[in-house]
Every structure is written in C-alpha cells, then in structure tokens.
C-alpha cells in the first residue's frame, strides 16, 4: 500500500495520542487541559474521515483504528472525568462523616459511560445503517457534554447549574441517561454535507447557527445545550420531515 494511503490512519493515531494525553490530565484533575486534548482528538477524528474521502481510500484497518482511538478519547476520558466529579463531590461531603469506602466505590458509577461508549463503538462498526446518519448519540457528543461539566462549574455564574453539577444524584442520573442515549434506537442527523444547498440541509444550518449563537452567549454552558438541541432537532426531523 502506498504511503499516501496511510495518511488517514496516521491522523487517527493522532486522535489516539491526544486522547491518551487527555487521560493523563483527567486523572490528575486538570480538566481544562484534558478538554483541550479531547478537542484536538475530535478534530483529528473529523479530519481522518475527510482526508480518507479526499484521497478515496478506505478499509477495515482504518475503520477499526478509528473506533479504538475514539474509545480512548471519547470513551475513557469522559468516564474518568465523571468519576472525578462524583469523587470530588463526595470529598466535600466527607466533612459530614461520609465513610471512606463510599468515596472509593460510588464514583465508579461514572465509568458506566466508558462501558456504554465501548458497546456503542462496537455496535457502530457492525451496523450498516449508519453511513449517512447516526443511531444513538455519537461518543464524541457524549464526551463533549461530560468534559464541559467541570469547566461550567469553574466558570459559570449560574448558581442553579453549579448546584446541579455538585449534586451526585444528578451526575449519576446523567451518566445513566447518556449511556442509554448512546445505545438507543435514536436516529440523529450527521453533519456531513453531500452538497450545500439550504433547501436540503436547512436542519443542519439551523443547528450550526444556533450552536454559534449559544457559544457566544453562554460560553461553556452552551455545550450541553448544543447537544440537547442536536437531539431535539434530530427527533423533529425524523418525526415530521
């Protein structure tokens, strides 16, 4: 195989490297740096497919590499971050005589995200229906939702939202909901464009415009809202269009 045909695979390995570095920072509790490397990994994840289509190369190796890299960047990292968030909340509560065993055991619930992401990625490789759209929430979307939570808590002035993120009942419920959505029979549109006319892509354009406006207005708080808008627009598109 020509060296040029391997370029998409090298880009995929860049995704894996970025995800591995993000794991290190997530374990250390440096969520901002972890988020930066996750974003780098997701950018690599987008461009490996783009370059593969541009070079007109594809193969089983690239498909498997892509899922393995996503498993680290968009599967392991959010699981660790949810683990650390739940753990940090328990440490605060430990002043109220919380048992040490609870601090060690309860945060493991956050790793359900990693297990659910693994199952989704394996299912995606076998599902021939997901060429132009998605069935179930993509792992990068779940990952962006989760990595935004500690950043929101650090920078948001909305007390209600910060209280939610500091509530382990909410975090555990969110873990279960996101794990379910990744593997649900939920039809979601893809942001890939076959052509760029507004008539055939207006749902995608509405989503992109709404996303930009939310980011400018709400900063990190926009990220989970964007994911929710994405799901709602997809349900609307499937049901009424």
N, C-alpha and C positions, 0 to 999 in steps of 0.2 A: 504494500500500500504506500502511495506517495506521502511524503512528509506533510504536504499541504492539507491532505485529507484528515490528518490528525489534529489540526488546529482546534476544531471544536472540542475535542477531548481534552486538550491542554487547558482550554478555557474552563471546562468543567472541573478539572483538577484545581484550578484557581478558586473556584467556588468551595471545594473541599478544604483547601488550605485556609481560606478566610473563615470558614465555619469552625475549623479546629482551633484557630486563634481565638475566635469568639467564645468557644467553650472555656478556654483558659481564663479569660477575663470575667466570664459569667460566674465561674467557680469562686473567683476572688471577690465577687460582688461589685466589680467595676462595670455596671450595666451600660453606661454611656459608651465606653469603648467597645464593649461586646456588641452593642447595637450598630456601631459604625461598621464593624467587620461583618455583621449579618447583612447589612445593606450592600456592602461590597460583594458578598457571596451571591446575593439575589441578583445583582447587576450581572455578574458572571453567568448566573443561571439563565438570564434572559438572552445574553449575547451568544451563548454556546449554540442555542437553537437557531438564532438569527444567522449566525455565521454558517452553520450547517446547511441551512436552506439556501444561503447565498452561494455556497460552494457546491450545492447539490450533492452533498454526501450525507449518508445516514447509515445506521447499522445497529445491530443488537448491542455491541460493545458500548457505543455512545449512550444508548437508552439505559443500560444498567449502570454506567458510571454516573449518569445524571441523577438517578434515584439514590444511589449510595451517597453522593455529595449532598443532596437535599436532606437525606436522613440526618446528617450531622448539622448542617446549617439551619434547617427549618424543623428538625425533629428533636435532636439532643439539646440544642441551645434553649429553646423555649421551655422544655421540661426542667432544665436546671434553673432557669430564671423563676419559674413558678415555684419550684422547690425553695429557692432562696427567699422569695417574697413571703411564702407561708411561714417559713422558719423565722424570718425577721419579726413578723407579727407575734409569733409565739414567744420570742425572746423578750419583747416588750411586756407581754402578759406574764412572763415568768416572775416579775416583781410581785405578782399576786399569788405566788406559791404554786405556779404550774410545775408539774413534775418534769424532770429532765427527760424521762423516757418519752413523754408526749412530744417534746421538742424534736426528738430524733425521728419519731415514727410518722407523725401526721404530715410533715412536708413531703414524704414520699408519694403522697397522692398526686402531687404536681407532675410526677413522672408518667402518669397516665397519658399525658399529652404526647410523650415520646413514643409510647407503645401504639397509640392511635395513629400517629403520623407514620410509623413503620408499616402498620397494616394498610393504611391508605396508599402509600407509595407502592407496596407490593401489588395491591389490587389494581392500581392505575396501570402498571406495566402489563397486566393481563386483560384489561378492559379495552376492547376495540372501539367502544362508543365515544371515547374522549379525545377525538382528533381535533375537532373544531370548537369544543366546549368542555366544561368540566362537570363531573357528577360528584358532588361533595365539595366541601371547602378545600381549596388547594393549601398545601402545607405552608408555602411562603406567606399566604394571607393570615393563617393562624399565627405564624411566627411573628409577623409584624404587629398583630394585635397584642400578643403577650409581651414583646420587648418594649412596647410603648408604655406599659403599666408603671414600671419603676420611674421612667422618665416623666410621666404625668405627675406622679407623686412628688418628684423633686422640683417640678417647675410650675405646676398648676396652682392657681389661687382659688379654685372652685372647691370649697370645703367638702361638699357632699360627695364629689368624685373621689377626693383623697380619703374620705372616711370609708368609702366602698373598697378601695384598694387595700386599706388597712384592716379589712374585715375578712377573716379566713373563711367564713361561711360563703361569702361572695366569691372568693377566689376558688374554693372547691367546686361551687356550683358552675362557675365559668369554665373550669377545667373539664367538667363533665359535658357541658354544652358544646364547647369547641371540639372535644373528642368525638362527640356524636355527629356534629356537622361535617367533620372531615370524611366520615364514612356513611353518611346518609344518602339516600337517593334524591339528592337535591341538585337540580340542573342549574348551572351557573354559566354565564356567558364568558367567553375568552376575550382578551384584549388584543388578540391577533387580528390584523386587518388584511383581508384579501384585496380590497380596494377601499377608497377613502371617501366615497360619496356620503353625504349626510343622510340621504333617504334610507340607505341600507345599514347605516351604522349609528343612527341617532341615539340609541340607548347608550352606546359606548361613549359618544361625545358628551351626553348629559352627565354620565358618570365622571368623566375626566374633568369637565368644567366644575362640577360640584366638589370634586376632590381638591382641586386647586384653591377654590374659594374657602373650603374648610381649613386647609393647611394655613392659608394666610391669616385667617380669622382666629383659629384655635390652637395653632402650633401642634404640640404632641397629642393633645386631646383629640385632634382631628383623626388620628389614625384608626382607633376603634370605631369611630363614627363612619369613616370611609368604608370599612369592612362591612358594617351593618347596611349602609346604603347600597353597596355592591350586592349583598344578599337580597335585599328588598327589591331592587331593580330587576334582578335575575328572576325572582319569583313572579313579579309583574309581567315581565317579558314572556315567561313560559306559560302563564295562565291566560293572558289577554291578547297576546300578539301572535 
